[in-house]
Amino acid sequence: MQTETVLNRCVICEKLNADGLEIMGKWICVSCETDMVKRNVDDVQYWYYVMKLRQLLNQS
């Protein structure tokens, strides 16, 4: 019996990936999750993630 790999589209990078987490019905890939948690608030990329997560909250 074969196991099917399900690919989900990340709401941050929009790439298809099988590994990650679901938040409020939306998918965040493990790559974005890992990068997000190691960013400092002084980093521009941190605020990009904040903006994307706020958009996710507003869609609910």
C-alpha distance matrix in Angstrom:
0.0 3.8 6.7 9.7 13.0 15.9 19.2 22.4 25.9 28.3 31.6 33.5 32.6 30.6 27.9 24.2 22.4 19.4 21.5 24.4 25.8 26.6 30.3 31.7 28.8 29.1 27.0 28.7 26.9 27.2 29.5 32.0 31.7 32.6 35.4 36.7 37.3 39.1 41.6 45.2 46.9 49.4 46.7 46.5 42.7 42.7 44.5 42.1 39.3 41.7 42.4 38.7 38.1 41.2 40.0 36.7 38.9 41.2 38.3 37.6
3.8 0.0 3.8 6.4 9.5 12.6 15.7 19.1 22.5 24.9 28.3 30.1 29.0 27.1 24.3 20.6 18.9 16.0 18.4 21.5 23.1 24.1 27.9 29.4 26.4 26.4 24.1 25.6 23.6 24.0 26.2 28.6 28.7 29.6 32.2 33.6 34.4 36.1 38.5 42.1 43.9 46.2 43.4 43.1 39.3 39.5 41.3 38.8 36.1 38.6 39.2 35.5 35.1 38.3 37.0 33.9 36.3 38.5 35.7 35.2
6.7 3.8 0.0 3.8 6.5 9.5 12.8 15.9 19.5 21.7 25.0 26.9 26.0 24.2 21.5 17.9 15.9 12.7 14.9 17.9 19.4 20.4 24.1 25.8 22.9 22.9 20.5 22.0 20.2 20.6 23.1 25.3 25.2 26.3 29.0 30.2 30.9 32.8 35.1 38.7 40.4 42.8 40.1 39.8 36.0 36.1 37.9 35.4 32.6 35.0 35.8 32.1 31.5 34.7 33.5 30.4 32.7 35.0 32.3 31.8
9.7 6.4 3.8 0.0 3.8 6.3 9.5 12.8 16.3 18.8 22.0 24.1 23.1 21.0 18.5 14.7 13.2 10.5 13.4 16.2 17.8 18.5 22.2 23.6 20.5 20.2 18.0 19.7 18.0 19.1 21.3 23.3 23.5 24.9 27.3 28.4 29.6 31.5 33.5 37.2 38.6 40.9 38.1 37.6 33.8 34.0 35.5 32.9 30.3 32.7 33.1 29.4 29.0 32.1 30.7 27.7 30.2 32.3 29.4 29.1
13.0 9.5 6.5 3.8 0.0 3.8 6.4 9.8 13.2 15.4 18.9 20.6 19.6 17.7 15.1 11.4 9.5 6.8 9.9 12.8 14.8 15.8 19.6 21.4 18.4 17.6 15.0 16.3 14.4 15.5 17.6 19.6 19.9 21.3 23.6 24.8 26.0 27.9 29.8 33.5 35.0 37.2 34.4 33.8 30.1 30.3 31.9 29.3 26.7 29.3 29.8 26.1 25.9 29.1 27.8 24.9 27.6 29.7 27.1 27.1
15.9 12.6 9.5 6.3 3.8 0.0 3.8 6.5 10.1 12.6 15.8 18.0 17.3 15.1 13.1 9.4 8.1 5.9 9.2 11.3 12.7 13.1 16.6 18.2 15.0 14.2 11.9 13.8 12.6 14.4 16.6 18.0 18.4 20.3 22.4 23.1 24.6 26.8 28.4 32.0 33.1 35.5 32.7 31.9 28.2 28.3 29.6 26.9 24.3 26.7 26.9 23.2 22.9 26.0 24.4 21.5 24.2 26.2 23.5 23.5
19.2 15.7 12.8 9.5 6.4 3.8 0.0 3.8 6.8 9.4 12.8 14.8 13.7 11.5 9.3 5.6 5.0 4.6 8.1 9.9 11.8 12.3 15.6 17.4 14.4 12.7 10.0 11.5 10.0 12.4 14.0 15.2 16.2 18.2 19.8 20.6 22.5 24.6 25.9 29.4 30.5 32.6 29.7 28.7 25.0 25.4 26.6 23.7 21.4 24.0 24.0 20.3 20.5 23.6 21.9 19.3 22.4 24.2 21.6 22.2
22.4 19.1 15.9 12.8 9.8 6.5 3.8 0.0 3.8 6.4 9.3 11.7 11.4 9.1 8.0 5.3 5.4 6.1 8.4 8.7 9.8 9.6 12.5 14.1 11.1 9.0 6.5 8.6 8.2 11.4 13.0 13.2 14.1 16.8 18.1 18.3 20.5 22.8 23.7 27.2 27.9 30.1 27.3 26.1 22.5 22.7 23.6 20.8 18.4 20.7 20.6 16.8 16.9 19.9 18.2 15.6 18.7 20.5 17.9 18.5
25.9 22.5 19.5 16.3 13.2 10.1 6.8 3.8 0.0 3.8 6.4 8.8 8.3 5.4 5.4 4.4 6.4 8.8 10.4 10.0 11.0 10.7 12.7 14.1 11.6 8.6 6.4 7.8 7.9 11.6 12.3 11.7 13.4 16.3 16.8 16.8 19.5 21.8 22.1 25.4 25.8 27.8 24.9 23.3 19.8 20.4 20.9 17.8 15.9 18.4 17.8 14.0 14.8 17.7 15.6 13.6 17.0 18.5 16.1 17.4
28.3 24.9 21.7 18.8 15.4 12.6 9.4 6.4 3.8 0.0 3.8 5.4 5.7 4.6 5.6 6.4 7.2 9.7 9.9 8.4 9.3 9.4 10.8 12.8 11.3 7.7 5.1 4.7 5.4 9.2 9.6 8.3 10.0 13.1 13.4 13.1 15.9 18.2 18.4 21.6 22.0 24.1 21.2 19.9 16.3 16.7 17.4 14.4 12.2 14.8 14.7 10.9 11.7 14.9 13.4 11.4 14.9 16.7 15.0 16.4
31.6 28.3 25.0 22.0 18.9 15.8 12.8 9.3 6.4 3.8 0.0 3.8 6.1 5.4 8.3 9.8 11.0 13.4 13.2 11.1 10.9 10.1 10.1 11.4 10.5 6.7 6.0 5.9 8.3 11.7 11.9 9.4 11.0 14.4 14.1 12.9 15.9 18.4 17.9 20.8 20.5 22.6 20.0 18.2 15.1 15.2 15.1 12.2 10.2 12.2 11.5 7.6 8.7 11.4 9.6 8.0 11.7 13.2 11.7 13.5
33.5 30.1 26.9 24.1 20.6 18.0 14.8 11.7 8.8 5.4 3.8 0.0 3.8 5.7 8.3 10.9 11.8 14.5 13.8 11.6 12.0 12.1 12.0 13.9 13.7 9.9 8.5 6.6 8.0 10.8 10.0 6.9 9.2 12.1 11.0 10.1 13.5 15.5 14.7 17.6 17.5 19.3 16.5 14.7 11.4 11.9 12.2 9.1 7.3 10.2 9.8 6.4 8.2 11.3 10.2 9.6 13.0 14.6 14.0 16.1
32.6 29.0 26.0 23.1 19.6 17.3 13.7 11.4 8.3 5.7 6.1 3.8 0.0 3.9 5.5 8.9 10.2 13.6 13.4 12.2 13.6 14.3 15.0 17.1 16.3 12.4 10.3 8.4 8.2 10.8 9.1 7.2 10.5 12.6 11.3 11.6 15.1 16.5 15.8 19.0 19.4 20.7 17.4 15.6 12.2 13.7 14.3 10.9 10.0 13.3 12.8 9.7 12.0 14.9 13.6 13.2 16.8 18.1 17.2 19.4
30.6 27.1 24.2 21.0 17.7 15.1 11.5 9.1 5.4 4.6 5.4 5.7 3.9 0.0 3.8 6.7 9.2 12.6 13.4 12.6 13.9 13.9 14.9 16.5 14.9 11.2 9.5 9.0 9.0 12.4 11.6 10.2 13.0 15.5 14.8 14.9 18.3 19.9 19.5 22.6 22.9 24.3 21.1 19.1 15.8 17.1 17.4 13.9 12.9 15.8 14.7 11.3 13.4 16.0 13.9 13.1 16.9 17.9 16.2 18.5
27.9 24.3 21.5 18.5 15.1 13.1 9.3 8.0 5.4 5.6 8.3 8.3 5.5 3.8 0.0 3.8 6.3 10.0 11.2 11.5 13.7 14.5 16.3 18.3 16.4 13.0 10.3 9.6 8.2 11.1 10.2 10.1 13.1 15.0 14.7 15.7 18.8 20.1 20.2 23.7 24.5 25.9 22.5 20.9 17.4 18.9 19.8 16.4 15.2 18.4 17.9 14.5 16.2 19.2 17.4 16.3 20.0 21.3 19.5 21.4
24.2 20.6 17.9 14.7 11.4 9.4 5.6 5.3 4.4 6.4 9.8 10.9 8.9 6.7 3.8 0.0 3.8 7.1 9.3 10.4 12.7 13.5 16.0 18.0 15.6 12.7 9.7 10.0 8.2 11.2 11.3 12.0 14.1 16.1 16.7 17.7 20.3 22.0 22.6 26.1 27.1 28.8 25.6 24.2 20.6 21.7 22.7 19.5 17.8 20.9 20.6 16.9 18.0 21.2 19.4 17.5 21.1 22.6 20.4 21.8
22.4 18.9 15.9 13.2 9.5 8.1 5.0 5.4 6.4 7.2 11.0 11.8 10.2 9.2 6.3 3.8 0.0 3.8 5.7 7.5 10.4 12.0 15.0 17.5 15.3 12.7 9.2 8.9 6.3 8.4 9.3 10.8 12.3 13.9 15.2 16.5 18.5 20.2 21.4 25.1 26.5 28.4 25.3 24.5 20.7 21.4 23.0 20.2 17.9 21.0 21.3 17.8 18.3 21.7 20.5 18.3 21.5 23.6 21.6 22.5
19.4 16.0 12.7 10.5 6.8 5.9 4.6 6.1 8.8 9.7 13.4 14.5 13.6 12.6 10.0 7.1 3.8 0.0 3.8 6.7 9.5 11.3 14.8 17.4 15.1 13.3 9.8 10.1 7.7 8.9 11.0 12.8 13.3 14.8 16.9 18.0 19.5 21.4 23.1 26.8 28.3 30.5 27.6 27.2 23.4 23.6 25.3 22.8 20.2 22.9 23.6 20.1 19.9 23.4 22.4 19.7 22.6 25.0 22.9 23.2
21.5 18.4 14.9 13.4 9.9 9.2 8.1 8.4 10.4 9.9 13.2 13.8 13.4 13.4 11.2 9.3 5.7 3.8 0.0 3.8 7.2 10.0 13.3 16.5 14.9 13.0 9.4 8.6 5.9 5.7 8.5 10.6 10.3 11.5 14.1 15.3 16.2 18.1 20.2 23.8 25.5 27.9 25.2 25.2 21.4 21.2 23.3 21.3 18.3 21.0 22.3 19.0 18.4 22.1 21.7 19.0 21.5 24.4 22.8 22.9
24.4 21.5 17.9 16.2 12.8 11.3 9.9 8.7 10.0 8.4 11.1 11.6 12.2 12.6 11.5 10.4 7.5 6.7 3.8 0.0 3.8 7.0 9.9 13.3 12.3 10.4 6.9 5.6 4.1 4.3 7.8 8.6 7.5 9.7 12.3 12.6 13.5 16.0 17.8 21.3 22.6 25.3 22.9 22.9 19.2 18.5 20.5 18.7 15.4 17.7 19.2 16.0 15.0 18.7 18.6 15.8 18.1 21.1 19.9 19.8
25.8 23.1 19.4 17.8 14.8 12.7 11.8 9.8 11.0 9.3 10.9 12.0 13.6 13.9 13.7 12.7 10.4 9.5 7.2 3.8 0.0 3.8 6.5 10.0 9.5 8.3 5.8 5.4 6.4 7.1 10.6 10.2 8.3 11.1 13.7 13.0 13.5 16.6 18.3 21.4 22.3 25.3 23.3 23.3 19.8 18.5 20.1 18.6 15.1 16.6 18.2 15.1 13.4 16.7 17.0 13.8 15.5 18.7 17.6 17.0
26.6 24.1 20.4 18.5 15.8 13.1 12.3 9.6 10.7 9.4 10.1 12.1 14.3 13.9 14.5 13.5 12.0 11.3 10.0 7.0 3.8 0.0 3.8 6.5 5.8 5.3 4.5 6.3 8.7 10.4 13.5 12.4 10.8 14.1 16.2 14.9 15.7 19.1 20.3 23.1 23.4 26.5 24.7 24.2 21.0 19.6 20.5 18.9 15.5 16.5 17.5 14.4 12.3 15.2 15.1 11.5 13.0 16.1 14.6 13.7
30.3 27.9 24.1 22.2 19.6 16.6 15.6 12.5 12.7 10.8 10.1 12.0 15.0 14.9 16.3 16.0 15.0 14.8 13.3 9.9 6.5 3.8 0.0 3.8 5.4 5.2 6.3 7.5 10.8 12.4 15.0 13.1 11.2 14.8 16.4 14.2 15.0 18.7 19.4 21.7 21.5 24.7 23.3 22.8 19.9 18.0 18.5 17.3 13.9 14.1 15.2 12.4 9.7 12.1 12.5 8.9 9.6 13.0 12.1 10.8
31.7 29.4 25.8 23.6 21.4 18.2 17.4 14.1 14.1 12.8 11.4 13.9 17.1 16.5 18.3 18.0 17.5 17.4 16.5 13.3 10.0 6.5 3.8 0.0 3.8 5.5 8.4 10.5 14.0 16.0 18.5 16.3 14.8 18.4 19.8 17.3 18.3 21.9 22.3 24.4 23.6 26.9 25.6 24.8 22.2 20.3 20.1 18.9 15.8 15.4 15.9 13.3 10.6 11.9 11.8 8.1 8.1 11.0 9.7 7.7
28.8 26.4 22.9 20.5 18.4 15.0 14.4 11.1 11.6 11.3 10.5 13.7 16.3 14.9 16.4 15.6 15.3 15.1 14.9 12.3 9.5 5.8 5.4 3.8 0.0 3.8 6.8 10.0 13.1 15.6 18.1 16.4 15.5 19.1 20.6 18.7 20.0 23.5 24.0 26.4 26.0 29.0 27.4 26.3 23.4 22.0 21.9 20.2 17.3 17.5 17.6 14.5 12.5 14.2 13.2 9.5 10.6 12.8 10.5 9.1
29.1 26.4 22.9 20.2 17.6 14.2 12.7 9.0 8.6 7.7 6.7 9.9 12.4 11.2 13.0 12.7 12.7 13.3 13.0 10.4 8.3 5.3 5.2 5.5 3.8 0.0 3.8 6.8 10.1 13.0 15.1 13.1 12.7 16.5 17.5 15.8 17.6 20.9 21.2 23.8 23.5 26.3 24.3 23.1 20.1 19.1 19.1 17.0 14.2 15.0 14.9 11.5 10.1 12.4 11.1 7.6 10.0 12.2 10.0 10.0
27.0 24.1 20.5 18.0 15.0 11.9 10.0 6.5 6.4 5.1 6.0 8.5 10.3 9.5 10.3 9.7 9.2 9.8 9.4 6.9 5.8 4.5 6.3 8.4 6.8 3.8 0.0 3.8 6.5 9.6 11.7 10.3 10.2 13.7 15.0 14.0 15.9 18.9 19.5 22.6 22.8 25.5 23.2 22.2 18.8 18.2 18.8 16.6 13.6 15.3 15.6 12.0 11.1 14.2 13.2 10.1 12.8 15.3 13.4 13.7
28.7 25.6 22.0 19.7 16.3 13.8 11.5 8.6 7.8 4.7 5.9 6.6 8.4 9.0 9.6 10.0 8.9 10.1 8.6 5.6 5.4 6.3 7.5 10.5 10.0 6.8 3.8 0.0 3.8 6.6 8.3 6.6 6.5 10.0 11.2 10.3 12.4 15.2 15.9 19.1 19.6 22.2 19.8 19.1 15.6 14.9 16.1 14.0 10.9 13.0 14.0 10.6 9.9 13.5 13.2 10.7 13.4 16.1 15.0 15.6
26.9 23.6 20.2 18.0 14.4 12.6 10.0 8.2 7.9 5.4 8.3 8.0 8.2 9.0 8.2 8.2 6.3 7.7 5.9 4.1 6.4 8.7 10.8 14.0 13.1 10.1 6.5 3.8 0.0 3.8 5.4 5.5 6.2 8.6 10.1 10.6 12.6 14.7 15.9 19.5 20.7 22.9 20.2 19.8 16.0 15.9 17.7 15.5 12.6 15.4 16.5 13.3 13.1 16.9 16.5 14.3 17.1 19.8 18.6 19.3
27.2 24.0 20.6 19.1 15.5 14.4 12.4 11.4 11.6 9.2 11.7 10.8 10.8 12.4 11.1 11.2 8.4 8.9 5.7 4.3 7.1 10.4 12.4 16.0 15.6 13.0 9.6 6.6 3.8 0.0 3.8 5.5 4.9 5.9 8.5 9.7 10.7 12.5 14.5 18.1 19.9 22.2 19.6 19.9 16.2 15.8 18.3 16.6 13.6 16.4 18.2 15.4 14.9 18.7 19.1 16.9 19.3 22.3 21.5 22.0
29.5 26.2 23.1 21.3 17.6 16.6 14.0 13.0 12.3 9.6 11.9 10.0 9.1 11.6 10.2 11.3 9.3 11.0 8.5 7.8 10.6 13.5 15.0 18.5 18.1 15.1 11.7 8.3 5.4 3.8 0.0 3.8 5.5 5.3 6.2 8.5 10.4 11.2 12.7 16.5 18.5 20.3 17.3 17.5 13.7 14.1 16.7 14.8 12.5 15.8 17.4 14.9 15.2 19.0 19.2 17.7 20.4 23.1 22.6 23.6
32.0 28.6 25.3 23.3 19.6 18.0 15.2 13.2 11.7 8.3 9.4 6.9 7.2 10.2 10.1 12.0 10.8 12.8 10.6 8.6 10.2 12.4 13.1 16.3 16.4 13.1 10.3 6.6 5.5 5.5 3.8 0.0 3.8 5.5 5.1 5.8 8.7 10.1 10.8 14.4 15.8 17.7 14.8 14.6 10.8 10.9 13.2 11.3 8.7 12.0 13.6 11.2 11.6 15.3 15.7 14.5 17.1 19.7 19.5 20.7
31.7 28.7 25.2 23.5 19.9 18.4 16.2 14.1 13.4 10.0 11.0 9.2 10.5 13.0 13.1 14.1 12.3 13.3 10.3 7.5 8.3 10.8 11.2 14.8 15.5 12.7 10.2 6.5 6.2 4.9 5.5 3.8 0.0 3.8 5.5 5.1 6.4 8.9 10.3 13.8 15.2 17.8 15.5 16.0 12.5 11.4 13.9 12.8 9.5 12.0 14.3 12.2 11.3 15.1 16.1 14.4 16.4 19.5 19.5 20.0
32.6 29.6 26.3 24.9 21.3 20.3 18.2 16.8 16.3 13.1 14.4 12.1 12.6 15.5 15.0 16.1 13.9 14.8 11.5 9.7 11.1 14.1 14.8 18.4 19.1 16.5 13.7 10.0 8.6 5.9 5.3 5.5 3.8 0.0 3.8 5.5 5.6 6.6 9.1 12.6 15.0 17.2 14.9 16.0 12.7 11.9 15.1 14.4 11.6 14.2 16.8 15.2 14.6 18.2 19.4 18.0 19.9 23.0 23.2 23.8
35.4 32.2 29.0 27.3 23.6 22.4 19.8 18.1 16.8 13.4 14.1 11.0 11.3 14.8 14.7 16.7 15.2 16.9 14.1 12.3 13.7 16.2 16.4 19.8 20.6 17.5 15.0 11.2 10.1 8.5 6.2 5.1 5.5 3.8 0.0 3.8 5.7 5.5 6.5 10.3 12.6 14.3 11.5 12.5 9.2 8.9 12.3 11.5 9.4 12.4 14.8 13.6 13.8 17.2 18.4 17.7 19.8 22.5 23.0 24.1
36.7 33.6 30.2 28.4 24.8 23.1 20.6 18.3 16.8 13.1 12.9 10.1 11.6 14.9 15.7 17.7 16.5 18.0 15.3 12.6 13.0 14.9 14.2 17.3 18.7 15.8 14.0 10.3 10.6 9.7 8.5 5.8 5.1 5.5 3.8 0.0 3.8 5.6 5.6 8.9 10.3 12.7 10.5 11.3 8.2 6.6 9.7 9.4 6.7 9.0 11.9 11.1 10.7 13.9 15.6 15.0 16.6 19.4 20.3 21.2
37.3 34.4 30.9 29.6 26.0 24.6 22.5 20.5 19.5 15.9 15.9 13.5 15.1 18.3 18.8 20.3 18.5 19.5 16.2 13.5 13.5 15.7 15.0 18.3 20.0 17.6 15.9 12.4 12.6 10.7 10.4 8.7 6.4 5.6 5.7 3.8 0.0 3.8 5.6 8.3 10.3 13.1 11.8 13.6 11.0 8.7 11.9 12.6 9.8 11.1 14.5 14.0 12.8 15.8 18.0 17.1 18.1 21.2 22.4 22.8
39.1 36.1 32.8 31.5 27.9 26.8 24.6 22.8 21.8 18.2 18.4 15.5 16.5 19.9 20.1 22.0 20.2 21.4 18.1 16.0 16.6 19.1 18.7 21.9 23.5 20.9 18.9 15.2 14.7 12.5 11.2 10.1 8.9 6.6 5.5 5.6 3.8 0.0 3.8 6.7 9.8 11.7 10.3 12.7 10.6 8.9 12.7 13.5 11.6 13.2 16.5 16.3 15.8 18.6 20.8 20.3 21.4 24.3 25.5 26.2
41.6 38.5 35.1 33.5 29.8 28.4 25.9 23.7 22.1 18.4 17.9 14.7 15.8 19.5 20.2 22.6 21.4 23.1 20.2 17.8 18.3 20.3 19.4 22.3 24.0 21.2 19.5 15.9 15.9 14.5 12.7 10.8 10.3 9.1 6.5 5.6 5.6 3.8 0.0 3.8 6.6 8.2 6.5 9.0 7.4 5.6 9.4 10.7 9.5 11.0 14.0 14.5 14.5 16.9 19.1 19.2 20.4 22.9 24.4 25.5
45.2 42.1 38.7 37.2 33.5 32.0 29.4 27.2 25.4 21.6 20.8 17.6 19.0 22.6 23.7 26.1 25.1 26.8 23.8 21.3 21.4 23.1 21.7 24.4 26.4 23.8 22.6 19.1 19.5 18.1 16.5 14.4 13.8 12.6 10.3 8.9 8.3 6.7 3.8 0.0 3.8 5.3 5.4 8.8 8.7 6.5 9.4 11.9 11.3 11.8 14.8 16.3 16.0 17.7 20.4 21.0 21.6 23.9 25.9 27.0
46.9 43.9 40.4 38.6 35.0 33.1 30.5 27.9 25.8 22.0 20.5 17.5 19.4 22.9 24.5 27.1 26.5 28.3 25.5 22.6 22.3 23.4 21.5 23.6 26.0 23.5 22.8 19.6 20.7 19.9 18.5 15.8 15.2 15.0 12.6 10.3 10.3 9.8 6.6 3.8 0.0 3.8 5.4 7.8 8.7 5.8 7.3 10.6 10.5 9.8 12.7 14.9 14.6 15.5 18.4 19.5 19.7 21.7 24.1 25.2
49.4 46.2 42.8 40.9 37.2 35.5 32.6 30.1 27.8 24.1 22.6 19.3 20.7 24.3 25.9 28.8 28.4 30.5 27.9 25.3 25.3 26.5 24.7 26.9 29.0 26.3 25.5 22.2 22.9 22.2 20.3 17.7 17.8 17.2 14.3 12.7 13.1 11.7 8.2 5.3 3.8 0.0 3.8 6.5 8.8 7.5 8.5 11.5 12.5 12.3 14.5 16.8 17.3 18.1 20.6 22.1 22.6 24.2 26.6 28.1
46.7 43.4 40.1 38.1 34.4 32.7 29.7 27.3 24.9 21.2 20.0 16.5 17.4 21.1 22.5 25.6 25.3 27.6 25.2 22.9 23.3 24.7 23.3 25.6 27.4 24.3 23.2 19.8 20.2 19.6 17.3 14.8 15.5 14.9 11.5 10.5 11.8 10.3 6.5 5.4 5.4 3.8 0.0 3.8 5.4 5.3 7.1 9.2 10.4 11.3 13.1 14.9 16.0 17.3 19.3 20.7 21.8 23.4 25.3 27.1
46.5 43.1 39.8 37.6 33.8 31.9 28.7 26.1 23.3 19.9 18.2 14.7 15.6 19.1 20.9 24.2 24.5 27.2 25.2 22.9 23.3 24.2 22.8 24.8 26.3 23.1 22.2 19.1 19.8 19.9 17.5 14.6 16.0 16.0 12.5 11.3 13.6 12.7 9.0 8.8 7.8 6.5 3.8 0.0 3.8 5.4 5.4 6.6 9.0 10.0 10.9 12.8 14.6 15.6 17.0 18.9 20.3 21.4 23.3 25.5
42.7 39.3 36.0 33.8 30.1 28.2 25.0 22.5 19.8 16.3 15.1 11.4 12.2 15.8 17.4 20.6 20.7 23.4 21.4 19.2 19.8 21.0 19.9 22.2 23.4 20.1 18.8 15.6 16.0 16.2 13.7 10.8 12.5 12.7 9.2 8.2 11.0 10.6 7.4 8.7 8.7 8.8 5.4 3.8 0.0 3.8 5.4 4.9 6.5 8.7 9.9 10.7 12.5 14.3 15.5 16.8 18.7 20.1 21.5 23.6
42.7 39.5 36.1 34.0 30.3 28.3 25.4 22.7 20.4 16.7 15.2 11.9 13.7 17.1 18.9 21.7 21.4 23.6 21.2 18.5 18.5 19.6 18.0 20.3 22.0 19.1 18.2 14.9 15.9 15.8 14.1 10.9 11.4 11.9 8.9 6.6 8.7 8.9 5.6 6.5 5.8 7.5 5.3 5.4 3.8 0.0 3.8 5.4 5.3 6.4 8.8 10.1 10.7 12.5 14.5 15.5 16.7 18.6 20.4 22.0
44.5 41.3 37.9 35.5 31.9 29.6 26.6 23.6 20.9 17.4 15.1 12.2 14.3 17.4 19.8 22.7 23.0 25.3 23.3 20.5 20.1 20.5 18.5 20.1 21.9 19.1 18.8 16.1 17.7 18.3 16.7 13.2 13.9 15.1 12.3 9.7 11.9 12.7 9.4 9.4 7.3 8.5 7.1 5.4 5.4 3.8 0.0 3.8 5.3 4.8 6.1 8.6 9.7 10.3 12.3 14.1 15.1 16.3 18.5 20.4
42.1 38.8 35.4 32.9 29.3 26.9 23.7 20.8 17.8 14.4 12.2 9.1 10.9 13.9 16.4 19.5 20.2 22.8 21.3 18.7 18.6 18.9 17.3 18.9 20.2 17.0 16.6 14.0 15.5 16.6 14.8 11.3 12.8 14.4 11.5 9.4 12.6 13.5 10.7 11.9 10.6 11.5 9.2 6.6 4.9 5.4 3.8 0.0 3.8 5.4 5.1 6.3 8.7 9.9 10.8 12.6 14.5 15.5 16.9 19.3
39.3 36.1 32.6 30.3 26.7 24.3 21.4 18.4 15.9 12.2 10.2 7.3 10.0 12.9 15.2 17.8 17.9 20.2 18.3 15.4 15.1 15.5 13.9 15.8 17.3 14.2 13.6 10.9 12.6 13.6 12.5 8.7 9.5 11.6 9.4 6.7 9.8 11.6 9.5 11.3 10.5 12.5 10.4 9.0 6.5 5.3 5.3 3.8 0.0 3.8 5.4 5.1 6.1 8.5 9.9 10.5 12.4 14.3 15.5 17.3
41.7 38.6 35.0 32.7 29.3 26.7 24.0 20.7 18.4 14.8 12.2 10.2 13.3 15.8 18.4 20.9 21.0 22.9 21.0 17.7 16.6 16.5 14.1 15.4 17.5 15.0 15.3 13.0 15.4 16.4 15.8 12.0 12.0 14.2 12.4 9.0 11.1 13.2 11.0 11.8 9.8 12.3 11.3 10.0 8.7 6.4 4.8 5.4 3.8 0.0 3.8 5.5 5.2 6.1 8.7 9.8 10.5 12.3 14.4 15.9
42.4 39.2 35.8 33.1 29.8 26.9 24.0 20.6 17.8 14.7 11.5 9.8 12.8 14.7 17.9 20.6 21.3 23.6 22.3 19.2 18.2 17.5 15.2 15.9 17.6 14.9 15.6 14.0 16.5 18.2 17.4 13.6 14.3 16.8 14.8 11.9 14.5 16.5 14.0 14.8 12.7 14.5 13.1 10.9 9.9 8.8 6.1 5.1 5.4 3.8 0.0 3.8 5.5 5.1 6.3 8.7 9.9 10.6 12.5 14.8
38.7 35.5 32.1 29.4 26.1 23.2 20.3 16.8 14.0 10.9 7.6 6.4 9.7 11.3 14.5 16.9 17.8 20.1 19.0 16.0 15.1 14.4 12.4 13.3 14.5 11.5 12.0 10.6 13.3 15.4 14.9 11.2 12.2 15.2 13.6 11.1 14.0 16.3 14.5 16.3 14.9 16.8 14.9 12.8 10.7 10.1 8.6 6.3 5.1 5.5 3.8 0.0 3.8 5.5 5.1 6.4 8.9 10.0 10.8 13.2
38.1 35.1 31.5 29.0 25.9 22.9 20.5 16.9 14.8 11.7 8.7 8.2 12.0 13.4 16.2 18.0 18.3 19.9 18.4 15.0 13.4 12.3 9.7 10.6 12.5 10.1 11.1 9.9 13.1 14.9 15.2 11.6 11.3 14.6 13.8 10.7 12.8 15.8 14.5 16.0 14.6 17.3 16.0 14.6 12.5 10.7 9.7 8.7 6.1 5.2 5.5 3.8 0.0 3.8 5.3 4.9 6.3 8.7 10.0 11.3
41.2 38.3 34.7 32.1 29.1 26.0 23.6 19.9 17.7 14.9 11.4 11.3 14.9 16.0 19.2 21.2 21.7 23.4 22.1 18.7 16.7 15.2 12.1 11.9 14.2 12.4 14.2 13.5 16.9 18.7 19.0 15.3 15.1 18.2 17.2 13.9 15.8 18.6 16.9 17.7 15.5 18.1 17.3 15.6 14.3 12.5 10.3 9.9 8.5 6.1 5.1 5.5 3.8 0.0 3.8 5.3 5.0 6.2 8.7 10.2
40.0 37.0 33.5 30.7 27.8 24.4 21.9 18.2 15.6 13.4 9.6 10.2 13.6 13.9 17.4 19.4 20.5 22.4 21.7 18.6 17.0 15.1 12.5 11.8 13.2 11.1 13.2 13.2 16.5 19.1 19.2 15.7 16.1 19.4 18.4 15.6 18.0 20.8 19.1 20.4 18.4 20.6 19.3 17.0 15.5 14.5 12.3 10.8 9.9 8.7 6.3 5.1 5.3 3.8 0.0 3.8 5.4 5.1 6.3 9.0
36.7 33.9 30.4 27.7 24.9 21.5 19.3 15.6 13.6 11.4 8.0 9.6 13.2 13.1 16.3 17.5 18.3 19.7 19.0 15.8 13.8 11.5 8.9 8.1 9.5 7.6 10.1 10.7 14.3 16.9 17.7 14.5 14.4 18.0 17.7 15.0 17.1 20.3 19.2 21.0 19.5 22.1 20.7 18.9 16.8 15.5 14.1 12.6 10.5 9.8 8.7 6.4 4.9 5.3 3.8 0.0 3.8 5.5 5.3 6.9
38.9 36.3 32.7 30.2 27.6 24.2 22.4 18.7 17.0 14.9 11.7 13.0 16.8 16.9 20.0 21.1 21.5 22.6 21.5 18.1 15.5 13.0 9.6 8.1 10.6 10.0 12.8 13.4 17.1 19.3 20.4 17.1 16.4 19.9 19.8 16.6 18.1 21.4 20.4 21.6 19.7 22.6 21.8 20.3 18.7 16.7 15.1 14.5 12.4 10.5 9.9 8.9 6.3 5.0 5.4 3.8 0.0 3.8 5.5 5.5
41.2 38.5 35.0 32.3 29.7 26.2 24.2 20.5 18.5 16.7 13.2 14.6 18.1 17.9 21.3 22.6 23.6 25.0 24.4 21.1 18.7 16.1 13.0 11.0 12.8 12.2 15.3 16.1 19.8 22.3 23.1 19.7 19.5 23.0 22.5 19.4 21.2 24.3 22.9 23.9 21.7 24.2 23.4 21.4 20.1 18.6 16.3 15.5 14.3 12.3 10.6 10.0 8.7 6.2 5.1 5.5 3.8 0.0 3.8 5.4
38.3 35.7 32.3 29.4 27.1 23.5 21.6 17.9 16.1 15.0 11.7 14.0 17.2 16.2 19.5 20.4 21.6 22.9 22.8 19.9 17.6 14.6 12.1 9.7 10.5 10.0 13.4 15.0 18.6 21.5 22.6 19.5 19.5 23.2 23.0 20.3 22.4 25.5 24.4 25.9 24.1 26.6 25.3 23.3 21.5 20.4 18.5 16.9 15.5 14.4 12.5 10.8 10.0 8.7 6.3 5.3 5.5 3.8 0.0 3.8
37.6 35.2 31.8 29.1 27.1 23.5 22.2 18.5 17.4 16.4 13.5 16.1 19.4 18.5 21.4 21.8 22.5 23.2 22.9 19.8 17.0 13.7 10.8 7.7 9.1 10.0 13.7 15.6 19.3 22.0 23.6 20.7 20.0 23.8 24.1 21.2 22.8 26.2 25.5 27.0 25.2 28.1 27.1 25.5 23.6 22.0 20.4 19.3 17.3 15.9 14.8 13.2 11.3 10.2 9.0 6.9 5.5 5.4 3.8 0.0
